[in-house]
Amino acid sequence: MEFINNVETFMKGKEATETLQALDERLQKYRFLEINLLQKRARLRRQLPDFEKSIEVIKLLESKQELSTHFLMSSQLYSKARIPPTETVCLWLGANVMLEYPLEEAKALLDKNSSTSISNMKQIEEDLEFLRDQITTSEVNLARIYNWNVKRLQAEKAKGESQGKVKQNSPRSG
């Protein structure tokens, strides 16, 4: 949306209430898009540390040494575990799907997903910046058109009152 420099010119031949309603609808769409992008950004921010942790675990598994660790069995309950050297790892892919991958393929997949998430985050940030500009411009345009309409209505009312006084003061013929 472009900034309206001259409201008078912009509003020629247009109805103020319809124009205000259309601008308000557009503003609501921008805000809806902004909320969706903020949710996507939050989801990506939560995923990135998981990718990094998974990549670190795969690096440990690639060392081909037996590992000892503690794992969460249930809330506040941990158990010791021994992880023998392995060539494969299982990854959650989402939608209750888990697949077994060789370590190198799993690491490549996680690296790819991580870099895709980072590039998506950059795109979302650019989109959010654009949306914020559009929201600000829309809000300013709405305010300018509203104020223009208020002044126009006040001028019409004042003009109508002054014409009414002139008719009252004129001599009657008859």
Contacts in CASP RR format, 6 or more apart in sequence:
PFRMAT RR
TARGET T0000
AUTHOR 0000-0000-0000
METHOD contacts of the structure
MODEL  1
MEFINNVETFMKGKEATETLQALDERLQKYRFLEINLLQKRARLRRQLPD
FEKSIEVIKLLESKQELSTHFLMSSQLYSKARIPPTETVCLWLGANVMLE
YPLEEAKALLDKNSSTSISNMKQIEEDLEFLRDQITTSEVNLARIYNWNV
KRLQAEKAKGESQGKVKQNSPRSG
1 26 0 8 1.000
1 134 0 8 1.000
1 137 0 8 1.000
1 138 0 8 1.000
1 141 0 8 1.000
2 137 0 8 1.000
3 137 0 8 1.000
3 140 0 8 1.000
3 141 0 8 1.000
4 10 0 8 1.000
4 141 0 8 1.000
4 144 0 8 1.000
4 145 0 8 1.000
7 144 0 8 1.000
7 145 0 8 1.000
7 148 0 8 1.000
8 148 0 8 1.000
10 145 0 8 1.000
11 19 0 8 1.000
11 145 0 8 1.000
11 148 0 8 1.000
16 145 0 8 1.000
16 148 0 8 1.000
16 149 0 8 1.000
16 152 0 8 1.000
19 145 0 8 1.000
20 142 0 8 1.000
20 145 0 8 1.000
20 146 0 8 1.000
20 149 0 8 1.000
23 138 0 8 1.000
23 141 0 8 1.000
23 142 0 8 1.000
23 145 0 8 1.000
24 142 0 8 1.000
26 138 0 8 1.000
27 135 0 8 1.000
27 138 0 8 1.000
27 139 0 8 1.000
27 142 0 8 1.000
30 131 0 8 1.000
30 134 0 8 1.000
30 135 0 8 1.000
30 138 0 8 1.000
31 135 0 8 1.000
33 131 0 8 1.000
34 128 0 8 1.000
34 131 0 8 1.000
34 132 0 8 1.000
34 135 0 8 1.000
37 124 0 8 1.000
37 127 0 8 1.000
37 128 0 8 1.000
37 131 0 8 1.000
38 128 0 8 1.000
40 120 0 8 1.000
40 124 0 8 1.000
41 121 0 8 1.000
41 124 0 8 1.000
41 125 0 8 1.000
41 128 0 8 1.000
44 117 0 8 1.000
44 120 0 8 1.000
44 121 0 8 1.000
44 124 0 8 1.000
45 121 0 8 1.000
47 113 0 8 1.000
47 117 0 8 1.000
48 114 0 8 1.000
48 117 0 8 1.000
48 118 0 8 1.000
48 121 0 8 1.000
51 110 0 8 1.000
51 113 0 8 1.000
51 114 0 8 1.000
51 117 0 8 1.000
52 114 0 8 1.000
54 91 0 8 1.000
54 106 0 8 1.000
54 110 0 8 1.000
55 107 0 8 1.000
55 110 0 8 1.000
55 111 0 8 1.000
55 114 0 8 1.000
57 89 0 8 1.000
58 89 0 8 1.000
58 103 0 8 1.000
58 106 0 8 1.000
58 107 0 8 1.000
58 110 0 8 1.000
59 107 0 8 1.000
60 67 0 8 1.000
61 67 0 8 1.000
61 83 0 8 1.000
61 85 0 8 1.000
61 86 0 8 1.000
61 89 0 8 1.000
61 103 0 8 1.000
62 103 0 8 1.000
62 107 0 8 1.000
64 85 0 8 1.000
65 85 0 8 1.000
66 82 0 8 1.000
66 83 0 8 1.000
66 84 0 8 1.000
66 85 0 8 1.000
67 82 0 8 1.000
67 83 0 8 1.000
68 80 0 8 1.000
68 81 0 8 1.000
68 82 0 8 1.000
68 83 0 8 1.000
69 80 0 8 1.000
69 81 0 8 1.000
69 83 0 8 1.000
70 78 0 8 1.000
70 79 0 8 1.000
70 80 0 8 1.000
70 81 0 8 1.000
71 78 0 8 1.000
71 79 0 8 1.000
71 81 0 8 1.000
72 78 0 8 1.000
73 79 0 8 1.000
86 103 0 8 1.000
87 102 0 8 1.000
87 103 0 8 1.000
88 100 0 8 1.000
88 101 0 8 1.000
88 102 0 8 1.000
88 103 0 8 1.000
88 106 0 8 1.000
89 100 0 8 1.000
89 101 0 8 1.000
89 103 0 8 1.000
89 106 0 8 1.000
90 98 0 8 1.000
90 99 0 8 1.000
90 100 0 8 1.000
90 101 0 8 1.000
91 98 0 8 1.000
91 99 0 8 1.000
91 101 0 8 1.000
91 106 0 8 1.000
91 109 0 8 1.000
91 110 0 8 1.000
92 98 0 8 1.000
93 99 0 8 1.000
101 109 0 8 1.000
END
